[in-house]
Amino acid sequence: MARNIEIKACIKSIAELTPRVAAIATGGPTEIIQDDTFFECEAGRLKLRIFSEERGELIFYRRADRQGPKESFYVVTPTQSPYSLREVLFRSYGEAGRVEKHRTLFLAGRTRIHLDHVKGLGDFLELEVVLEDGESAESGIAEAHTLMKQLGIEQSQLIEGSYVDMLKRVTHVEPRRPQ
């Protein structure tokens, strides 16, 4: 499985942080609308990310729910039929939650920098330092800390868990099961 080091942080405003991100970026910005549906999965997290009627990605990942840089293991499979796949997965596993967001993607070398506006939650920064096969997690963690410092992200801004977990706490919406 592919691996990265991830951090997620609450930010005041995407507009306020964008100039600092753009100053260190080697690529971007790319604007992306994402509709993520999560499904019940005991082995980790399973989500279907829909970009359009003809384009989506089924993503399985596993990572610890804790603050700070953390290692994430993931597998991504593209699909050209995301809506029918969502129906199959819902009927098979049940829906654990849904996250709708507008993402602005920048690249800084091998790191994906996401500025996310999440419907119902607000603005966030996410860093994903992509690791090479056999590379230690520590090198990616050091890179994440360097980027956090460059962007002015404090340890107190870091969050644990995922957007779907945060939305469940805010909205108190229960998982949906097929009838």
Buried (B, 14 or more C-beta within 10 A) or exposed (E): EEBBBBBBBBBEEBEEBBEEBEEBBEEBBEEBEBBBBBBBBEEBBBBBBBBEEEEBBBBBBBBEEEBBBBBBBBEEEEBEEBEEBBEEBBEEBBBBBBBBBBBBBBBBEBBBBBBBBBEEBBBBBBBBBBBEEEEEBEEBBBBBBBBBEEBEBEEEBBBEBBBBBBBBEEEEEEEBEEE
